[in-house]
């Protein structure tokens, strides 16, 4: 997965929000991260994983085509 530049103003999403936008399950999401198909999270502490909304919307567009 290619990293995209994101703005500091970009909204950060947690796993439930990501899954809702993409319409996939948690295990599919994490398997995709492990395979390099989806971006790794930005860690905010030891228990919080976040993804920029712009990256998730780009993935959603690519999944639809």
C-alpha positions as CSV (number, residue, x, y, z in Angstrom):
1,X,0.0,0.0,0.0
2,X,1.4,3.3,-1.0
3,X,1.4,6.0,1.7
4,X,-0.5,9.2,0.9
5,X,0.2,12.6,2.2
6,X,-2.4,13.8,4.6
7,X,-3.2,17.2,6.1
8,X,-3.0,17.8,9.8
9,X,-6.6,19.0,9.3
10,X,-7.6,15.5,8.0
11,X,-10.1,13.8,10.2
12,X,-8.7,10.7,11.9
13,X,-10.9,7.6,12.0
14,X,-10.9,4.6,14.4
15,X,-11.5,1.0,13.4
16,X,-15.4,1.0,13.7
17,X,-15.6,4.1,11.5
18,X,-13.2,2.6,8.9
19,X,-15.1,-0.7,8.8
20,X,-18.4,1.1,8.3
21,X,-17.1,3.2,5.4
22,X,-15.5,0.2,3.6
23,X,-18.2,-2.3,4.4
24,X,-15.7,-5.0,5.5
25,X,-15.2,-7.0,8.7
26,X,-12.5,-6.4,11.3
27,X,-10.6,-9.6,10.4
28,X,-10.6,-8.7,6.7
29,X,-9.3,-5.3,7.6
30,X,-6.4,-6.5,9.8
31,X,-5.5,-9.3,7.3
32,X,-5.3,-6.6,4.6
33,X,-3.0,-4.5,6.7
34,X,-0.7,-7.6,7.4
35,X,-0.6,-8.3,3.6
36,X,0.2,-4.6,2.8
37,X,-3.1,-4.1,1.0
38,X,-4.3,-1.5,3.5
39,X,-2.3,1.2,5.3
40,X,-0.9,0.6,8.7
41,X,-2.4,2.7,11.5
42,X,-1.0,5.8,13.1
43,X,-0.6,4.8,16.8
44,X,-1.8,7.4,19.3
45,X,-0.6,5.6,22.5
46,X,-0.5,1.9,23.0
47,X,-4.2,1.2,22.5
48,X,-5.4,3.7,20.0
49,X,-5.0,3.1,16.2
50,X,-6.1,5.8,13.8
51,X,-6.3,6.2,10.0
52,X,-6.6,9.5,8.0
53,X,-10.1,9.8,6.5
54,X,-8.6,10.8,3.1
55,X,-6.7,7.4,2.9
56,X,-9.9,5.5,3.8
57,X,-12.0,7.3,1.3
58,X,-9.3,6.6,-1.4
59,X,-9.4,2.9,-0.5
60,X,-13.3,3.0,-0.7
61,X,-13.1,4.5,-4.2
62,X,-10.6,1.8,-5.3
63,X,-12.7,-1.0,-3.9
64,X,-15.7,0.2,-5.9
65,X,-13.9,0.1,-9.3
